[in-house]
């Protein structure tokens, strides 16, 4: 079972996360999610446990538990939904479009013409 663990202290590492769940059974993986820009913890992670009964016991007993000064949130991880994301990154605000700069303007102003 994949378990979500939230509200973690930012200084908790994967070994510590694994240790508290191993008290309930076999942990196959423990992962803290790291911000790709700062390299620091985002304050949540995921633990995978081999046995669902042990995983459910860990969820029941650790949810709301004080761990390193924070009350952690522990629940069964739900499969990530697509959220209508488009391939290729998509989204963003403004910019681009089908416009081009007219470099033949003698006054030096930026004129834009639609390519339609």
ROVEX-143771 format. One record per atom (N, C-alpha, C): residue in three letters; residue number from 0; x, y, z. Coordinates in Angstrom, 1 decimal. Example, Ala and Ser with C-alpha at 12.3 -4.5 7.8 and 13.67 -1.06 7.14 Angstrom:
[pt 'Ala',0,[13.2,-5.7,7.8]]
[pt 'Ala',0,[12.3,-4.5,7.8]]
[pt 'Ala',0,[13.2,-3.3,7.8]]
[pt 'Ser',1,[12.8,-2.2,7.1]]
[pt 'Ser',1,[13.7,-1.1,7.1]]
[pt 'Ser',1,[12.9,0.0,7.9]]
This chain:
[pt 'Unk',0,[0.8,-1.2,0.0]]
[pt 'Unk',0,[0.0,0.0,0.0]]
[pt 'Unk',0,[0.9,1.2,0.0]]
[pt 'Unk',1,[0.5,2.2,-0.7]]
[pt 'Unk',1,[1.2,3.5,-0.8]]
[pt 'Unk',1,[0.5,4.5,0.2]]
[pt 'Unk',2,[1.3,5.1,1.1]]
[pt 'Unk',2,[0.8,5.9,2.1]]
[pt 'Unk',2,[1.3,7.3,2.0]]
[pt 'Unk',3,[0.4,8.3,2.1]]
[pt 'Unk',3,[0.8,9.7,2.1]]
[pt 'Unk',3,[1.1,10.2,3.5]]
[pt 'Unk',4,[2.2,10.9,3.7]]
[pt 'Unk',4,[2.5,11.4,5.0]]
[pt 'Unk',4,[2.8,12.9,4.8]]
[pt 'Unk',5,[1.9,13.7,5.4]]
[pt 'Unk',5,[2.0,15.2,5.3]]
[pt 'Unk',5,[2.3,15.9,6.6]]
[pt 'Unk',6,[2.5,17.2,6.5]]
[pt 'Unk',6,[2.8,18.0,7.6]]
[pt 'Unk',6,[4.1,17.6,8.4]]
[pt 'Unk',7,[5.0,17.1,7.6]]
[pt 'Unk',7,[6.3,16.7,8.2]]
[pt 'Unk',7,[7.2,17.9,8.5]]
[pt 'Unk',8,[8.0,17.8,9.5]]
[pt 'Unk',8,[9.0,18.8,9.8]]
[pt 'Unk',8,[10.0,18.8,8.6]]
[pt 'Unk',9,[10.4,20.0,8.2]]
[pt 'Unk',9,[11.3,20.1,7.0]]
[pt 'Unk',9,[12.7,19.4,7.2]]
[pt 'Unk',10,[13.0,19.1,8.4]]
[pt 'Unk',10,[14.3,18.4,8.6]]
[pt 'Unk',10,[14.3,16.9,8.8]]
[pt 'Unk',11,[13.1,16.3,8.6]]
[pt 'Unk',11,[12.9,14.9,8.6]]
[pt 'Unk',11,[13.5,14.3,7.4]]
[pt 'Unk',12,[14.4,13.2,7.5]]
[pt 'Unk',12,[14.9,12.6,6.3]]
[pt 'Unk',12,[14.2,11.3,6.0]]
[pt 'Unk',13,[14.6,10.7,4.9]]
[pt 'Unk',13,[13.9,9.4,4.5]]
[pt 'Unk',13,[14.2,8.3,5.5]]
[pt 'Unk',14,[15.3,8.2,6.1]]
[pt 'Unk',14,[15.7,7.1,7.0]]
[pt 'Unk',14,[14.8,7.3,8.3]]
[pt 'Unk',15,[14.5,8.5,8.7]]
[pt 'Unk',15,[13.7,8.7,9.9]]
[pt 'Unk',15,[12.2,8.3,9.6]]
[pt 'Unk',16,[11.8,8.7,8.4]]
[pt 'Unk',16,[10.4,8.4,8.0]]
[pt 'Unk',16,[10.3,6.9,7.9]]
[pt 'Unk',17,[11.2,6.2,7.3]]
[pt 'Unk',17,[11.2,4.7,7.2]]
[pt 'Unk',17,[11.1,4.1,8.6]]
[pt 'Unk',18,[12.0,4.6,9.5]]
[pt 'Unk',18,[12.0,4.1,10.9]]
[pt 'Unk',18,[10.7,4.1,11.6]]
[pt 'Unk',19,[9.9,5.2,11.5]]
[pt 'Unk',19,[8.7,5.2,12.3]]
[pt 'Unk',19,[7.7,4.2,11.7]]
[pt 'Unk',20,[7.7,4.0,10.4]]
[pt 'Unk',20,[6.8,3.1,9.8]]
[pt 'Unk',20,[7.2,1.6,10.0]]
[pt 'Unk',21,[8.5,1.3,10.1]]
[pt 'Unk',21,[9.0,0.0,10.3]]
[pt 'Unk',21,[8.5,-0.6,11.6]]
[pt 'Unk',22,[8.1,0.2,12.5]]
[pt 'Unk',22,[7.5,-0.3,13.8]]
[pt 'Unk',22,[6.2,-1.1,13.6]]
[pt 'Unk',23,[5.6,-0.9,12.4]]
[pt 'Unk',23,[4.3,-1.5,12.1]]
[pt 'Unk',23,[4.5,-2.6,11.1]]
[pt 'Unk',24,[5.6,-2.7,10.4]]
[pt 'Unk',24,[5.8,-3.8,9.4]]
[pt 'Unk',24,[6.9,-3.4,8.4]]
[pt 'Unk',25,[6.9,-4.3,7.3]]
[pt 'Unk',25,[7.9,-4.1,6.3]]
[pt 'Unk',25,[7.7,-2.9,5.4]]
[pt 'Unk',26,[8.7,-2.0,5.3]]
[pt 'Unk',26,[8.6,-0.8,4.5]]
[pt 'Unk',26,[9.4,-1.1,3.2]]
[pt 'Unk',27,[8.7,-1.0,2.1]]
[pt 'Unk',27,[9.4,-1.3,0.8]]
[pt 'Unk',27,[10.1,0.0,0.3]]
[pt 'Unk',28,[9.6,1.2,0.6]]
[pt 'Unk',28,[10.2,2.4,0.2]]
[pt 'Unk',28,[9.7,3.6,1.1]]
[pt 'Unk',29,[10.5,4.6,1.3]]
[pt 'Unk',29,[10.1,5.8,1.9]]
[pt 'Unk',29,[10.8,7.0,1.2]]
[pt 'Unk',30,[9.9,7.9,0.8]]
[pt 'Unk',30,[10.4,9.0,-0.1]]
[pt 'Unk',30,[9.9,10.4,0.4]]
[pt 'Unk',31,[10.8,11.3,0.7]]
[pt 'Unk',31,[10.5,12.7,1.0]]
[pt 'Unk',31,[10.5,13.5,-0.3]]
[pt 'Unk',32,[9.5,14.2,-0.5]]
[pt 'Unk',32,[9.4,15.0,-1.8]]
[pt 'Unk',32,[10.2,16.3,-1.6]]
[pt 'Unk',33,[11.1,16.5,-2.5]]
[pt 'Unk',33,[12.1,17.7,-2.4]]
[pt 'Unk',33,[11.7,18.7,-3.5]]
[pt 'Unk',34,[11.8,20.0,-3.2]]
[pt 'Unk',34,[11.6,21.0,-4.1]]
[pt 'Unk',34,[12.8,21.1,-5.1]]
[pt 'Unk',35,[12.5,21.0,-6.4]]
[pt 'Unk',35,[13.6,20.9,-7.4]]
[pt 'Unk',35,[14.4,22.2,-7.5]]
[pt 'Unk',36,[13.9,23.3,-7.0]]
[pt 'Unk',36,[14.7,24.6,-7.1]]
[pt 'Unk',36,[15.5,24.8,-5.9]]
[pt 'Unk',37,[14.9,24.6,-4.7]]
[pt 'Unk',37,[15.7,24.9,-3.5]]
[pt 'Unk',37,[16.4,23.7,-2.9]]
[pt 'Unk',38,[16.0,22.5,-3.3]]
[pt 'Unk',38,[16.6,21.3,-2.8]]
[pt 'Unk',38,[16.2,20.9,-1.4]]
[pt 'Unk',39,[15.2,21.6,-0.9]]
[pt 'Unk',39,[14.7,21.4,0.5]]
[pt 'Unk',39,[13.4,20.6,0.4]]
[pt 'Unk',40,[13.1,20.0,1.6]]
[pt 'Unk',40,[11.9,19.2,1.7]]
[pt 'Unk',40,[10.6,20.1,1.5]]
[pt 'Unk',41,[9.6,19.5,0.9]]
[pt 'Unk',41,[8.3,20.2,0.8]]
[pt 'Unk',41,[7.4,19.9,1.9]]
[pt 'Unk',42,[7.9,19.0,2.9]]
[pt 'Unk',42,[7.1,18.8,4.1]]
[pt 'Unk',42,[6.1,17.6,3.9]]
[pt 'Unk',43,[6.3,16.8,2.9]]
[pt 'Unk',43,[5.4,15.6,2.8]]
[pt 'Unk',43,[6.2,14.5,2.0]]
[pt 'Unk',44,[5.7,13.3,2.1]]
[pt 'Unk',44,[6.3,12.2,1.5]]
[pt 'Unk',44,[5.4,11.0,1.3]]
[pt 'Unk',45,[6.0,9.9,0.9]]
[pt 'Unk',45,[5.2,8.7,0.7]]
[pt 'Unk',45,[6.0,7.5,1.2]]
[pt 'Unk',46,[5.2,6.6,1.8]]
[pt 'Unk',46,[5.8,5.3,2.3]]
[pt 'Unk',46,[5.0,4.2,1.7]]
[pt 'Unk',47,[5.8,3.2,1.2]]
[pt 'Unk',47,[5.1,2.0,0.7]]
[pt 'Unk',47,[5.4,0.8,1.7]]
[pt 'Unk',48,[4.3,0.2,2.0]]
[pt 'Unk',48,[4.4,-1.0,2.9]]
[pt 'Unk',48,[3.9,-2.2,2.1]]
[pt 'Unk',49,[4.5,-3.4,2.4]]
[pt 'Unk',49,[4.2,-4.6,1.7]]
[pt 'Unk',49,[2.8,-5.2,2.1]]
[pt 'Unk',50,[2.5,-5.1,3.3]]
[pt 'Unk',50,[1.2,-5.7,3.8]]
[pt 'Unk',50,[0.2,-4.6,4.1]]
[pt 'Unk',51,[-1.0,-4.8,3.5]]
[pt 'Unk',51,[-2.1,-3.8,3.7]]
[pt 'Unk',51,[-2.6,-3.7,5.2]]
[pt 'Unk',52,[-2.6,-4.9,5.9]]
[pt 'Unk',52,[-3.0,-4.9,7.3]]
[pt 'Unk',52,[-2.1,-4.0,8.1]]
[pt 'Unk',53,[-0.8,-4.3,7.9]]
[pt 'Unk',53,[0.2,-3.5,8.7]]
[pt 'Unk',53,[0.1,-2.0,8.3]]
[pt 'Unk',54,[-0.1,-1.7,7.0]]
[pt 'Unk',54,[-0.2,-0.4,6.5]]
[pt 'Unk',54,[-1.4,0.3,7.2]]
[pt 'Unk',55,[-2.5,-0.3,7.2]]
[pt 'Unk',55,[-3.7,0.3,7.8]]
[pt 'Unk',55,[-3.5,0.5,9.3]]
[pt 'Unk',56,[-2.8,-0.3,10.0]]
[pt 'Unk',56,[-2.5,-0.1,11.4]]
[pt 'Unk',56,[-1.6,1.1,11.6]]
[pt 'Unk',57,[-0.6,1.2,10.7]]
[pt 'Unk',57,[0.3,2.4,10.8]]
[pt 'Unk',57,[-0.5,3.7,10.5]]
[pt 'Unk',58,[-1.3,3.7,9.5]]
[pt 'Unk',58,[-2.2,4.8,9.2]]
[pt 'Unk',58,[-3.0,5.2,10.5]]
[pt 'Unk',59,[-3.7,4.2,11.0]]
[pt 'Unk',59,[-4.6,4.5,12.2]]
[pt 'Unk',59,[-3.8,5.1,13.4]]
[pt 'Unk',60,[-2.6,4.5,13.6]]
[pt 'Unk',60,[-1.9,4.9,14.8]]
[pt 'Unk',60,[-1.0,6.2,14.6]]
[pt 'Unk',61,[-0.6,6.4,13.4]]
[pt 'Unk',61,[0.3,7.5,13.2]]
[pt 'Unk',61,[-0.4,8.8,12.8]]
[pt 'Unk',62,[-1.6,8.7,12.2]]
[pt 'Unk',62,[-2.3,9.9,11.8]]
[pt 'Unk',62,[-2.6,10.7,13.0]]
[pt 'Unk',63,[-2.2,12.0,13.0]]
[pt 'Unk',63,[-2.4,12.9,14.2]]
[pt 'Unk',63,[-1.3,12.8,15.2]]
[pt 'Unk',64,[-0.3,11.9,15.0]]
[pt 'Unk',64,[0.8,11.7,15.9]]
[pt 'Unk',64,[1.8,12.8,15.8]]
[pt 'Unk',65,[2.4,13.2,17.0]]
[pt 'Unk',65,[3.4,14.2,17.0]]
[pt 'Unk',65,[4.7,13.6,16.6]]
[pt 'Unk',66,[5.4,14.1,15.6]]
[pt 'Unk',66,[6.6,13.6,15.1]]
[pt 'Unk',66,[7.6,14.8,14.8]]
[pt 'Unk',67,[8.6,14.9,15.7]]
[pt 'Unk',67,[9.6,16.0,15.6]]
[pt 'Unk',67,[8.9,17.3,15.6]]
[pt 'Unk',68,[8.0,17.5,16.6]]
[pt 'Unk',68,[7.3,18.7,16.8]]
[pt 'Unk',68,[6.2,19.1,15.9]]
[pt 'Unk',69,[5.8,18.2,15.0]]
[pt 'Unk',69,[4.7,18.5,14.1]]
[pt 'Unk',69,[3.7,17.4,14.2]]
[pt 'Unk',70,[2.4,17.7,14.1]]
[pt 'Unk',70,[1.3,16.7,14.0]]
[pt 'Unk',70,[1.2,16.3,12.6]]
[pt 'Unk',71,[1.6,15.0,12.3]]
[pt 'Unk',71,[1.6,14.6,10.9]]
[pt 'Unk',71,[0.2,14.0,10.5]]
[pt 'Unk',72,[0.0,14.1,9.2]]
[pt 'Unk',72,[-1.2,13.6,8.6]]
[pt 'Unk',72,[-0.8,12.3,7.8]]
[pt 'Unk',73,[-1.5,11.2,8.1]]
[pt 'Unk',73,[-1.1,10.0,7.5]]
[pt 'Unk',73,[-2.4,9.3,6.9]]
[pt 'Unk',74,[-2.4,9.1,5.6]]
[pt 'Unk',74,[-3.6,8.4,5.0]]
[pt 'Unk',74,[-3.2,7.6,3.8]]
[pt 'Unk',75,[-4.1,6.8,3.3]]
[pt 'Unk',75,[-3.8,6.0,2.1]]
[pt 'Unk',75,[-3.7,7.0,1.0]]
[pt 'Unk',76,[-2.6,6.8,0.2]]
[pt 'Unk',76,[-2.4,7.7,-1.0]]
[pt 'Unk',76,[-3.4,7.3,-2.1]]
[pt 'Unk',77,[-4.0,8.3,-2.6]]
[pt 'Unk',77,[-4.9,8.2,-3.7]]
[pt 'Unk',77,[-4.1,8.3,-5.0]]
[pt 'Unk',78,[-4.5,7.5,-6.0]]
[pt 'Unk',78,[-3.8,7.6,-7.3]]
[pt 'Unk',78,[-4.0,9.0,-7.9]]
[pt 'Unk',79,[-2.9,9.5,-8.4]]
[pt 'Unk',79,[-2.9,10.9,-8.9]]
[pt 'Unk',79,[-3.8,10.9,-10.2]]
[pt 'Unk',80,[-4.7,11.9,-10.2]]
[pt 'Unk',80,[-5.6,12.1,-11.3]]
[pt 'Unk',80,[-4.9,13.0,-12.4]]
[pt 'Unk',81,[-5.3,12.9,-13.6]]
[pt 'Unk',81,[-4.7,13.6,-14.7]]
[pt 'Unk',81,[-4.9,15.1,-14.6]]
[pt 'Unk',82,[-6.0,15.6,-14.0]]
[pt 'Unk',82,[-6.3,17.0,-13.9]]
[pt 'Unk',82,[-6.2,17.8,-15.2]]
[pt 'Unk',83,[-6.6,17.1,-16.3]]
[pt 'Unk',83,[-6.7,17.7,-17.6]]
[pt 'Unk',83,[-5.4,18.4,-18.1]]
[pt 'Unk',84,[-4.3,17.8,-17.6]]
[pt 'Unk',84,[-3.0,18.4,-18.1]]
[pt 'Unk',84,[-2.7,18.0,-19.5]]
[pt 'Unk',85,[-2.2,19.0,-20.2]]
[pt 'Unk',85,[-1.9,18.8,-21.6]]
[pt 'Unk',85,[-0.4,18.4,-21.8]]
[pt 'Unk',86,[-0.2,17.5,-22.8]]
[pt 'Unk',86,[1.2,17.1,-23.0]]
[pt 'Unk',86,[2.1,18.3,-23.5]]
[pt 'Unk',87,[3.3,18.3,-23.1]]
[pt 'Unk',87,[4.2,19.4,-23.6]]
[pt 'Unk',87,[4.3,20.6,-22.6]]
[pt 'Unk',88,[3.8,20.4,-21.4]]
[pt 'Unk',88,[3.9,21.5,-20.5]]
[pt 'Unk',88,[2.7,22.4,-20.4]]
[pt 'Unk',89,[2.2,22.8,-21.5]]
[pt 'Unk',89,[1.0,23.6,-21.6]]
[pt 'Unk',89,[0.8,24.7,-20.6]]
[pt 'Unk',90,[-0.3,25.4,-20.7]]
[pt 'Unk',90,[-0.6,26.4,-19.6]]
[pt 'Unk',90,[0.2,27.6,-19.6]]
[pt 'Unk',91,[0.2,28.3,-18.5]]
[pt 'Unk',91,[0.9,29.5,-18.4]]
[pt 'Unk',91,[0.0,30.7,-18.7]]
[pt 'Unk',92,[0.4,31.9,-18.4]]
[pt 'Unk',92,[-0.5,33.0,-18.7]]
[pt 'Unk',92,[0.2,34.0,-19.6]]
[pt 'Unk',93,[-0.6,34.4,-20.6]]
[pt 'Unk',93,[-0.2,35.4,-21.6]]
[pt 'Unk',93,[1.0,35.0,-22.4]]
[pt 'Unk',94,[1.5,35.9,-23.2]]
[pt 'Unk',94,[2.6,35.7,-24.0]]
[pt 'Unk',94,[2.4,34.9,-25.3]]
[pt 'Unk',95,[3.3,34.9,-26.2]]
[pt 'Unk',95,[3.3,34.1,-27.3]]
[pt 'Unk',95,[2.1,34.4,-28.3]]
[pt 'Unk',96,[1.3,33.5,-28.6]]
[pt 'Unk',96,[0.2,33.7,-29.5]]
[pt 'Unk',96,[0.8,33.7,-30.9]]
[pt 'Unk',97,[-0.1,34.1,-31.8]]
[pt 'Unk',97,[0.3,34.1,-33.2]]
[pt 'Unk',97,[0.6,35.5,-33.7]]
[pt 'Unk',98,[1.5,36.2,-33.0]]
[pt 'Unk',98,[1.8,37.5,-33.4]]
[pt 'Unk',98,[3.3,37.6,-33.7]]
[pt 'Unk',99,[3.7,38.5,-34.5]]
[pt 'Unk',99,[5.1,38.7,-34.8]]
[pt 'Unk',99,[5.4,40.2,-34.8]]
[pt 'Unk',100,[6.6,40.5,-34.5]]
[pt 'Unk',100,[7.0,41.9,-34.5]]
[pt 'Unk',100,[7.3,42.4,-35.9]]
[pt 'Unk',101,[6.8,43.6,-36.2]]
[pt 'Unk',101,[7.0,44.2,-37.5]]
[pt 'Unk',101,[8.3,45.1,-37.4]]
[pt 'Unk',102,[9.4,44.6,-38.0]]
[pt 'Unk',102,[10.7,45.3,-37.9]]
[pt 'Unk',102,[10.8,46.4,-38.9]]
[pt 'Unk',103,[9.8,46.6,-39.8]]
[pt 'Unk',103,[9.9,47.6,-40.8]]
[pt 'Unk',103,[9.3,48.9,-40.4]]
[pt 'Unk',104,[9.1,49.1,-39.1]]
[pt 'Unk',104,[8.4,50.3,-38.7]]
[pt 'Unk',104,[9.5,51.4,-38.5]]
[pt 'Unk',105,[9.4,52.5,-39.2]]
[pt 'Unk',105,[10.4,53.5,-39.2]]
[pt 'Unk',105,[10.4,54.3,-37.9]]
[pt 'Unk',106,[9.3,54.3,-37.2]]
[pt 'Unk',106,[9.3,55.1,-35.9]]
[pt 'Unk',106,[9.9,54.3,-34.7]]
[pt 'Unk',107,[10.2,53.1,-34.9]]
[pt 'Unk',107,[10.9,52.3,-33.9]]
[pt 'Unk',107,[9.9,51.7,-32.8]]
[pt 'Unk',108,[8.6,51.9,-33.1]]
[pt 'Unk',108,[7.6,51.3,-32.2]]
[pt 'Unk',108,[7.4,49.8,-32.5]]
[pt 'Unk',109,[7.0,49.1,-31.5]]
[pt 'Unk',109,[6.6,47.7,-31.7]]
[pt 'Unk',109,[5.2,47.6,-32.2]]
[pt 'Unk',110,[5.0,47.1,-33.4]]
[pt 'Unk',110,[3.7,46.9,-33.9]]
[pt 'Unk',110,[3.6,45.4,-34.0]]
[pt 'Unk',111,[2.4,44.9,-33.7]]
[pt 'Unk',111,[2.2,43.5,-33.8]]
[pt 'Unk',111,[1.0,43.2,-34.8]]
[pt 'Unk',112,[1.2,42.2,-35.7]]
[pt 'Unk',112,[0.2,41.9,-36.6]]
[pt 'Unk',112,[-0.2,40.4,-36.4]]
[pt 'Unk',113,[-1.4,40.2,-36.5]]
[pt 'Unk',113,[-1.9,38.8,-36.3]]
[pt 'Unk',113,[-1.5,38.0,-37.6]]
[pt 'Unk',114,[-1.3,36.7,-37.4]]
[pt 'Unk',114,[-1.0,35.9,-38.5]]
[pt 'Unk',114,[-2.2,35.2,-39.1]]
[pt 'Unk',115,[-3.4,35.7,-38.7]]
[pt 'Unk',115,[-4.6,35.1,-39.1]]
[pt 'Unk',115,[-5.0,35.7,-40.5]]
